[in-house]
Amino acid sequence: MVKLQRLGIVISNKMQKSVVVAVEYRYKHQFYSKIIVRTKRYLAHDADNLCNIGDEVLLEETRPLSKKKRWIVKKILNKAVIVN
């Protein structure tokens, strides 16, 4: 069975062992030929609480972990630079 994967950016890490990841989809409108950008938010499981806001992550589909959580953080691709 092939598991779905998505690339996204962490937008919230306020929960324990969970993060909210925004995934952008770009497609061309059939009639107007304009590029449309849509954003979908996924709740993902982050077992070690390693993700921070702004990190680019790879999500992988998994069994339902809670009411809304069906994805896990497979890998952190780019860490966000935190400037104070």
Biopython code that builds the backbone (N, CA, C, O; Angstrom):
import numpy as np
from Bio.PDB.StructureBuilder import StructureBuilder

atoms = [
    (1, "MET", "N", (0.834, -1.183, 0.000)),
    (1, "MET", "CA", (0.000, 0.000, 0.000)),
    (1, "MET", "C", (0.878, 1.246, 0.000)),
    (1, "MET", "O", (1.808, 1.356, 0.799)),
    (2, "VAL", "N", (0.584, 2.175, -0.888)),
    (2, "VAL", "CA", (1.343, 3.412, -0.998)),
    (2, "VAL", "C", (0.752, 4.447, -0.050)),
    (2, "VAL", "O", (-0.449, 4.714, -0.078)),
    (3, "LYS", "N", (1.612, 5.031, 0.795)),
    (3, "LYS", "CA", (1.150, 6.049, 1.726)),
    (3, "LYS", "C", (1.354, 7.423, 1.108)),
    (3, "LYS", "O", (2.379, 7.694, 0.483)),
    (4, "LEU", "N", (0.361, 8.286, 1.291)),
    (4, "LEU", "CA", (0.447, 9.643, 0.769)),
    (4, "LEU", "C", (1.436, 10.459, 1.579)),
    (4, "LEU", "O", (1.573, 10.267, 2.787)),
    (5, "GLN", "N", (2.124, 11.372, 0.909)),
    (5, "GLN", "CA", (3.047, 12.267, 1.591)),
    (5, "GLN", "C", (2.764, 13.688, 1.133)),
    (5, "GLN", "O", (2.333, 13.912, 0.002)),
    (6, "ARG", "N", (3.010, 14.646, 2.020)),
    (6, "ARG", "CA", (2.790, 16.056, 1.728)),
    (6, "ARG", "C", (3.963, 16.866, 2.288)),
    (6, "ARG", "O", (4.550, 16.500, 3.306)),
    (7, "LEU", "N", (4.295, 17.968, 1.611)),
    (7, "LEU", "CA", (5.281, 18.924, 2.100)),
    (7, "LEU", "C", (4.543, 20.136, 2.627)),
    (7, "LEU", "O", (3.615, 20.625, 1.982)),
    (8, "GLY", "N", (4.944, 20.632, 3.797)),
    (8, "GLY", "CA", (4.265, 21.788, 4.351)),
    (8, "GLY", "C", (5.124, 22.521, 5.349)),
    (8, "GLY", "O", (6.258, 22.132, 5.626)),
    (9, "ILE", "N", (4.561, 23.600, 5.890)),
    (9, "ILE", "CA", (5.255, 24.442, 6.855)),
    (9, "ILE", "C", (4.466, 24.439, 8.153)),
    (9, "ILE", "O", (3.244, 24.584, 8.147)),
    (10, "VAL", "N", (5.172, 24.272, 9.267)),
    (10, "VAL", "CA", (4.543, 24.244, 10.583)),
    (10, "VAL", "C", (4.068, 25.656, 10.922)),
    (10, "VAL", "O", (4.848, 26.608, 10.872)),
    (11, "ILE", "N", (2.785, 25.788, 11.268)),
    (11, "ILE", "CA", (2.244, 27.097, 11.629)),
    (11, "ILE", "C", (1.844, 27.177, 13.098)),
    (11, "ILE", "O", (1.579, 28.265, 13.607)),
    (12, "SER", "N", (1.797, 26.029, 13.787)),
    (12, "SER", "CA", (1.494, 26.039, 15.217)),
    (12, "SER", "C", (2.075, 24.794, 15.869)),
    (12, "SER", "O", (1.972, 23.692, 15.331)),
    (13, "ASN", "N", (2.687, 24.983, 17.035)),
    (13, "ASN", "CA", (3.212, 23.853, 17.806)),
    (13, "ASN", "C", (2.835, 23.969, 19.278)),
    (13, "ASN", "O", (3.590, 23.542, 20.151)),
    (14, "LYS", "N", (1.679, 24.539, 19.551)),
    (14, "LYS", "CA", (1.263, 24.803, 20.933)),
    (14, "LYS", "C", (0.728, 23.573, 21.654)),
    (14, "LYS", "O", (0.601, 23.586, 22.879)),
    (15, "MET", "N", (0.414, 22.516, 20.921)),
    (15, "MET", "CA", (-0.094, 21.298, 21.541)),
    (15, "MET", "C", (1.060, 20.362, 21.878)),
    (15, "MET", "O", (2.148, 20.476, 21.313)),
    (16, "GLN", "N", (0.817, 19.442, 22.795)),
    (16, "GLN", "CA", (1.818, 18.435, 23.122)),
    (16, "GLN", "C", (1.755, 17.332, 22.078)),
    (16, "GLN", "O", (0.687, 16.778, 21.816)),
    (17, "LYS", "N", (2.903, 17.010, 21.479)),
    (17, "LYS", "CA", (3.056, 15.934, 20.500)),
    (17, "LYS", "C", (2.207, 16.130, 19.248)),
    (17, "LYS", "O", (1.911, 15.164, 18.546)),
    (18, "SER", "N", (1.811, 17.372, 18.961)),
    (18, "SER", "CA", (1.025, 17.664, 17.762)),
    (18, "SER", "C", (1.459, 18.991, 17.170)),
    (18, "SER", "O", (1.866, 19.899, 17.894)),
    (19, "VAL", "N", (1.372, 19.101, 15.855)),
    (19, "VAL", "CA", (1.643, 20.355, 15.165)),
    (19, "VAL", "C", (0.582, 20.566, 14.094)),
    (19, "VAL", "O", (-0.043, 19.616, 13.623)),
    (20, "VAL", "N", (0.388, 21.834, 13.715)),
    (20, "VAL", "CA", (-0.499, 22.172, 12.615)),
    (20, "VAL", "C", (0.397, 22.550, 11.444)),
    (20, "VAL", "O", (1.270, 23.410, 11.567)),
    (21, "VAL", "N", (0.170, 21.897, 10.303)),
    (21, "VAL", "CA", (1.008, 22.102, 9.130)),
    (21, "VAL", "C", (0.144, 22.632, 7.990)),
    (21, "VAL", "O", (-0.915, 22.079, 7.694)),
    (22, "ALA", "N", (0.608, 23.717, 7.349)),
    (22, "ALA", "CA", (-0.089, 24.298, 6.205)),
    (22, "ALA", "C", (0.545, 23.770, 4.926)),
    (22, "ALA", "O", (1.760, 23.850, 4.744)),
    (23, "VAL", "N", (-0.290, 23.228, 4.039)),
    (23, "VAL", "CA", (0.177, 22.704, 2.756)),
    (23, "VAL", "C", (-0.478, 23.528, 1.650)),
    (23, "VAL", "O", (-1.701, 23.662, 1.615)),
    (24, "GLU", "N", (0.339, 24.081, 0.743)),
    (24, "GLU", "CA", (-0.168, 24.888, -0.367)),
    (24, "GLU", "C", (-0.343, 24.041, -1.618)),
    (24, "GLU", "O", (0.510, 23.223, -1.961)),
    (25, "TYR", "N", (-1.459, 24.254, -2.285)),
    (25, "TYR", "CA", (-1.732, 23.607, -3.565)),
    (25, "TYR", "C", (-1.860, 24.701, -4.616)),
    (25, "TYR", "O", (-2.550, 25.696, -4.391)),
    (26, "ARG", "N", (-1.209, 24.532, -5.754)),
    (26, "ARG", "CA", (-1.305, 25.492, -6.849)),
    (26, "ARG", "C", (-1.877, 24.772, -8.070)),
    (26, "ARG", "O", (-1.424, 23.688, -8.436)),
    (27, "TYR", "N", (-2.871, 25.386, -8.686)),
    (27, "TYR", "CA", (-3.437, 24.809, -9.895)),
    (27, "TYR", "C", (-3.926, 25.926, -10.811)),
    (27, "TYR", "O", (-4.159, 27.053, -10.373)),
    (28, "LYS", "N", (-4.072, 25.598, -12.060)),
    (28, "LYS", "CA", (-4.486, 26.569, -13.060)),
    (28, "LYS", "C", (-5.997, 26.509, -13.240)),
    (28, "LYS", "O", (-6.562, 25.432, -13.432)),
    (29, "HIS", "N", (-6.646, 27.657, -13.177)),
    (29, "HIS", "CA", (-8.083, 27.735, -13.383)),
    (29, "HIS", "C", (-8.395, 27.408, -14.840)),
    (29, "HIS", "O", (-7.745, 27.923, -15.750)),
    (30, "GLN", "N", (-9.391, 26.550, -15.057)),
    (30, "GLN", "CA", (-9.676, 26.085, -16.414)),
    (30, "GLN", "C", (-10.110, 27.206, -17.357)),
    (30, "GLN", "O", (-9.676, 27.258, -18.508)),
    (31, "PHE", "N", (-10.959, 28.093, -16.872)),
    (31, "PHE", "CA", (-11.504, 29.130, -17.754)),
    (31, "PHE", "C", (-10.610, 30.369, -17.810)),
    (31, "PHE", "O", (-10.321, 30.881, -18.892)),
    (32, "TYR", "N", (-10.171, 30.853, -16.637)),
    (32, "TYR", "CA", (-9.422, 32.109, -16.576)),
    (32, "TYR", "C", (-7.918, 31.933, -16.752)),
    (32, "TYR", "O", (-7.207, 32.925, -16.906)),
    (33, "SER", "N", (-7.416, 30.711, -16.733)),
    (33, "SER", "CA", (-5.992, 30.411, -16.900)),
    (33, "SER", "C", (-5.119, 31.122, -15.867)),
    (33, "SER", "O", (-3.960, 31.436, -16.140)),
    (34, "LYS", "N", (-5.665, 31.368, -14.705)),
    (34, "LYS", "CA", (-4.932, 32.023, -13.629)),
    (34, "LYS", "C", (-4.488, 30.958, -12.629)),
    (34, "LYS", "O", (-5.210, 29.990, -12.388)),
    (35, "ILE", "N", (-3.312, 31.133, -12.053)),
    (35, "ILE", "CA", (-2.818, 30.200, -11.046)),
    (35, "ILE", "C", (-3.507, 30.504, -9.721)),
    (35, "ILE", "O", (-3.418, 31.621, -9.212)),
    (36, "ILE", "N", (-4.186, 29.520, -9.172)),
    (36, "ILE", "CA", (-4.903, 29.639, -7.905)),
    (36, "ILE", "C", (-4.073, 28.957, -6.825)),
    (36, "ILE", "O", (-3.550, 27.864, -7.045)),
    (37, "VAL", "N", (-3.948, 29.595, -5.650)),
    (37, "VAL", "CA", (-3.217, 29.016, -4.519)),
    (37, "VAL", "C", (-4.216, 28.722, -3.415)),
    (37, "VAL", "O", (-4.915, 29.618, -2.942)),
    (38, "ARG", "N", (-4.278, 27.475, -3.011)),
    (38, "ARG", "CA", (-5.149, 27.049, -1.910)),
    (38, "ARG", "C", (-4.278, 26.505, -0.790)),
    (38, "ARG", "O", (-3.242, 25.890, -1.044)),
    (39, "THR", "N", (-4.694, 26.731, 0.445)),
    (39, "THR", "CA", (-3.953, 26.243, 1.602)),
    (39, "THR", "C", (-4.843, 25.320, 2.408)),
    (39, "THR", "O", (-5.996, 25.648, 2.687)),
    (40, "LYS", "N", (-4.314, 24.170, 2.782)),
    (40, "LYS", "CA", (-5.035, 23.225, 3.627)),
    (40, "LYS", "C", (-4.199, 22.981, 4.875)),
    (40, "LYS", "O", (-2.977, 22.857, 4.801)),
    (41, "ARG", "N", (-4.867, 22.912, 6.018)),
    (41, "ARG", "CA", (-4.179, 22.704, 7.294)),
    (41, "ARG", "C", (-4.389, 21.273, 7.758)),
    (41, "ARG", "O", (-5.506, 20.755, 7.741)),
    (42, "TYR", "N", (-3.298, 20.642, 8.172)),
    (42, "TYR", "CA", (-3.341, 19.273, 8.674)),
    (42, "TYR", "C", (-2.816, 19.244, 10.097)),
    (42, "TYR", "O", (-1.839, 19.923, 10.411)),
    (43, "LEU", "N", (-3.462, 18.456, 10.973)),
    (43, "LEU", "CA", (-2.914, 18.166, 12.289)),
    (43, "LEU", "C", (-2.021, 16.946, 12.143)),
    (43, "LEU", "O", (-2.434, 15.934, 11.576)),
    (44, "ALA", "N", (-0.805, 17.038, 12.651)),
    (44, "ALA", "CA", (0.152, 15.947, 12.494)),
    (44, "ALA", "C", (0.762, 15.596, 13.841)),
    (44, "ALA", "O", (0.896, 16.444, 14.723)),
    (45, "HIS", "N", (1.127, 14.334, 13.980)),
    (45, "HIS", "CA", (1.725, 13.821, 15.211)),
    (45, "HIS", "C", (3.234, 14.070, 15.187)),
    (45, "HIS", "O", (3.924, 13.671, 14.249)),
    (46, "ASP", "N", (3.733, 14.734, 16.230)),
    (46, "ASP", "CA", (5.166, 15.008, 16.396)),
    (46, "ASP", "C", (5.558, 14.431, 17.751)),
    (46, "ASP", "O", (5.513, 15.131, 18.763)),
    (47, "ALA", "N", (5.941, 13.164, 17.774)),
    (47, "ALA", "CA", (6.133, 12.420, 19.021)),
    (47, "ALA", "C", (7.184, 13.036, 19.935)),
    (47, "ALA", "O", (7.026, 13.001, 21.156)),
    (48, "ASP", "N", (8.255, 13.601, 19.376)),
    (48, "ASP", "CA", (9.348, 14.121, 20.203)),
    (48, "ASP", "C", (9.309, 15.628, 20.386)),
    (48, "ASP", "O", (10.239, 16.193, 20.961)),
    (49, "ASN", "N", (8.265, 16.297, 19.919)),
    (49, "ASN", "CA", (8.129, 17.757, 20.016)),
    (49, "ASN", "C", (9.352, 18.479, 19.453)),
    (49, "ASN", "O", (9.865, 19.409, 20.076)),
    (50, "LEU", "N", (9.821, 18.056, 18.283)),
    (50, "LEU", "CA", (11.007, 18.651, 17.675)),
    (50, "LEU", "C", (10.678, 19.812, 16.745)),
    (50, "LEU", "O", (11.551, 20.635, 16.471)),
    (51, "CYS", "N", (9.459, 19.902, 16.257)),
    (51, "CYS", "CA", (9.090, 20.919, 15.265)),
    (51, "CYS", "C", (8.847, 22.271, 15.913)),
    (51, "CYS", "O", (8.283, 22.364, 17.003)),
    (52, "ASN", "N", (9.284, 23.319, 15.222)),
    (52, "ASN", "CA", (9.018, 24.695, 15.620)),
    (52, "ASN", "C", (8.290, 25.399, 14.492)),
    (52, "ASN", "O", (8.244, 24.905, 13.365)),
    (53, "ILE", "N", (7.720, 26.555, 14.802)),
    (53, "ILE", "CA", (6.992, 27.323, 13.797)),
    (53, "ILE", "C", (7.952, 27.733, 12.690)),
    (53, "ILE", "O", (9.041, 28.240, 12.962)),
    (54, "GLY", "N", (7.552, 27.514, 11.448)),
    (54, "GLY", "CA", (8.365, 27.880, 10.294)),
    (54, "GLY", "C", (9.169, 26.739, 9.713)),
    (54, "GLY", "O", (9.738, 26.883, 8.631)),
    (55, "ASP", "N", (9.234, 25.602, 10.401)),
    (55, "ASP", "CA", (9.971, 24.451, 9.886)),
    (55, "ASP", "C", (9.253, 23.862, 8.679)),
    (55, "ASP", "O", (8.024, 23.807, 8.641)),
    (56, "GLU", "N", (10.030, 23.423, 7.695)),
    (56, "GLU", "CA", (9.466, 22.726, 6.545)),
    (56, "GLU", "C", (9.531, 21.234, 6.841)),
    (56, "GLU", "O", (10.604, 20.709, 7.138)),
    (57, "VAL", "N", (8.390, 20.543, 6.763)),
    (57, "VAL", "CA", (8.319, 19.140, 7.167)),
    (57, "VAL", "C", (7.700, 18.281, 6.075)),
    (57, "VAL", "O", (6.991, 18.770, 5.196)),
    (58, "LEU", "N", (7.986, 16.995, 6.154)),
    (58, "LEU", "CA", (7.384, 15.994, 5.285)),
    (58, "LEU", "C", (6.384, 15.216, 6.122)),
    (58, "LEU", "O", (6.744, 14.629, 7.142)),
    (59, "LEU", "N", (5.117, 15.211, 5.689)),
    (59, "LEU", "CA", (4.057, 14.487, 6.392)),
    (59, "LEU", "C", (3.791, 13.172, 5.690)),
    (59, "LEU", "O", (3.965, 13.052, 4.477)),
    (60, "GLU", "N", (3.365, 12.180, 6.473)),
    (60, "GLU", "CA", (2.974, 10.897, 5.895)),
    (60, "GLU", "C", (1.651, 10.469, 6.496)),
    (60, "GLU", "O", (1.432, 10.601, 7.700)),
    (61, "GLU", "N", (0.779, 9.959, 5.659)),
    (61, "GLU", "CA", (-0.543, 9.515, 6.103)),
    (61, "GLU", "C", (-0.409, 8.267, 6.964)),
    (61, "GLU", "O", (0.441, 7.414, 6.707)),
    (62, "THR", "N", (-1.251, 8.165, 7.987)),
    (62, "THR", "CA", (-1.215, 7.026, 8.894)),
    (62, "THR", "C", (-2.635, 6.721, 9.368)),
    (62, "THR", "O", (-3.598, 7.354, 8.934)),
    (63, "ARG", "N", (-2.746, 5.760, 10.248)),
    (63, "ARG", "CA", (-4.056, 5.422, 10.804)),
    (63, "ARG", "C", (-4.561, 6.592, 11.658)),
    (63, "ARG", "O", (-3.758, 7.431, 12.066)),
    (64, "PRO", "N", (-5.852, 6.670, 11.938)),
    (64, "PRO", "CA", (-6.355, 7.749, 12.776)),
    (64, "PRO", "C", (-5.762, 7.679, 14.193)),
    (64, "PRO", "O", (-5.874, 6.661, 14.876)),
    (65, "LEU", "N", (-5.133, 8.774, 14.615)),
    (65, "LEU", "CA", (-4.533, 8.851, 15.939)),
    (65, "LEU", "C", (-5.449, 9.557, 16.931)),
    (65, "LEU", "O", (-5.356, 9.329, 18.137)),
    (66, "SER", "N", (-6.329, 10.410, 16.429)),
    (66, "SER", "CA", (-7.328, 11.080, 17.251)),
    (66, "SER", "C", (-8.455, 11.516, 16.314)),
    (66, "SER", "O", (-8.519, 11.068, 15.169)),
    (67, "LYS", "N", (-9.337, 12.382, 16.795)),
    (67, "LYS", "CA", (-10.476, 12.784, 15.978)),
    (67, "LYS", "C", (-10.048, 13.458, 14.669)),
    (67, "LYS", "O", (-10.645, 13.211, 13.621)),
    (68, "LYS", "N", (-9.019, 14.307, 14.727)),
    (68, "LYS", "CA", (-8.590, 15.048, 13.535)),
    (68, "LYS", "C", (-7.186, 14.698, 13.057)),
    (68, "LYS", "O", (-6.780, 15.147, 11.985)),
    (69, "LYS", "N", (-6.444, 13.920, 13.810)),
    (69, "LYS", "CA", (-5.046, 13.635, 13.477)),
    (69, "LYS", "C", (-4.919, 12.345, 12.683)),
    (69, "LYS", "O", (-5.183, 11.259, 13.200)),
    (70, "ARG", "N", (-4.504, 12.473, 11.396)),
    (70, "ARG", "CA", (-4.310, 11.308, 10.526)),
    (70, "ARG", "C", (-2.964, 11.353, 9.811)),
    (70, "ARG", "O", (-2.747, 10.605, 8.857)),
    (71, "TRP", "N", (-2.059, 12.217, 10.256)),
    (71, "TRP", "CA", (-0.752, 12.398, 9.632)),
    (71, "TRP", "C", (0.330, 12.368, 10.713)),
    (71, "TRP", "O", (0.074, 12.705, 11.869)),
    (72, "ILE", "N", (1.539, 11.961, 10.325)),
    (72, "ILE", "CA", (2.693, 12.012, 11.220)),
    (72, "ILE", "C", (3.797, 12.805, 10.530)),
    (72, "ILE", "O", (3.878, 12.845, 9.303)),
    (73, "VAL", "N", (4.644, 13.434, 11.341)),
    (73, "VAL", "CA", (5.802, 14.144, 10.802)),
    (73, "VAL", "C", (6.872, 13.106, 10.521)),
    (73, "VAL", "O", (7.444, 12.524, 11.443)),
    (74, "LYS", "N", (7.139, 12.879, 9.247)),
    (74, "LYS", "CA", (8.116, 11.870, 8.840)),
    (74, "LYS", "C", (9.538, 12.411, 8.979)),
    (74, "LYS", "O", (10.427, 11.720, 9.476)),
    (75, "LYS", "N", (9.745, 13.664, 8.531)),
    (75, "LYS", "CA", (11.088, 14.240, 8.544)),
    (75, "LYS", "C", (10.998, 15.756, 8.563)),
    (75, "LYS", "O", (10.103, 16.336, 7.948)),
    (76, "ILE", "N", (11.924, 16.403, 9.271)),
    (76, "ILE", "CA", (12.048, 17.851, 9.233)),
    (76, "ILE", "C", (13.070, 18.171, 8.147)),
    (76, "ILE", "O", (14.243, 17.816, 8.268)),
    (77, "LEU", "N", (12.623, 18.841, 7.087)),
    (77, "LEU", "CA", (13.499, 19.111, 5.950)),
    (77, "LEU", "C", (14.359, 20.350, 6.172)),
    (77, "LEU", "O", (15.568, 20.308, 5.946)),
    (78, "ASN", "N", (13.754, 21.454, 6.613)),
    (78, "ASN", "CA", (14.479, 22.694, 6.877)),
    (78, "ASN", "C", (14.030, 23.261, 8.208)),
    (78, "ASN", "O", (12.833, 23.429, 8.441)),
    (79, "LYS", "N", (14.983, 23.558, 9.085)),
    (79, "LYS", "CA", (14.659, 24.187, 10.359)),
    (79, "LYS", "C", (14.519, 25.691, 10.132)),
    (79, "LYS", "O", (15.244, 26.274, 9.326)),
    (80, "ALA", "N", (13.589, 26.310, 10.841)),
    (80, "ALA", "CA", (13.383, 27.748, 10.743)),
    (80, "ALA", "C", (14.477, 28.485, 11.499)),
    (80, "ALA", "O", (14.958, 28.010, 12.527)),
    (81, "VAL", "N", (14.866, 29.636, 10.992)),
    (81, "VAL", "CA", (15.861, 30.464, 11.662)),
    (81, "VAL", "C", (15.105, 31.396, 12.608)),
    (81, "VAL", "O", (14.250, 32.168, 12.172)),
    (82, "ILE", "N", (15.419, 31.325, 13.888)),
    (82, "ILE", "CA", (14.744, 32.131, 14.904)),
    (82, "ILE", "C", (15.594, 33.358, 15.173)),
    (82, "ILE", "O", (16.757, 33.244, 15.562)),
    (83, "VAL", "N", (15.005, 34.546, 14.964)),
    (83, "VAL", "CA", (15.709, 35.803, 15.186)),
    (83, "VAL", "C", (15.045, 36.527, 16.337)),
    (83, "VAL", "O", (13.829, 36.715, 16.337)),
    (84, "ASN", "N", (15.829, 36.934, 17.313)),
    (84, "ASN", "CA", (15.283, 37.683, 18.464)),
    (84, "ASN", "C", (15.559, 39.132, 18.346)),
    (84, "ASN", "O", (15.173, 39.907, 19.221)),
]
sb = StructureBuilder()
sb.init_structure("model")
sb.init_model(0)
sb.init_chain("A")
sb.init_seg("    ")
for serial, (resi, resn, name, xyz) in enumerate(atoms, 1):
    if name == "N":
        sb.init_residue(resn, " ", resi, " ")
    sb.init_atom(name, np.array(xyz, "f"), 0.0, 1.0, " ", f" {name:<3s}", serial, name[0])
structure = sb.get_structure()
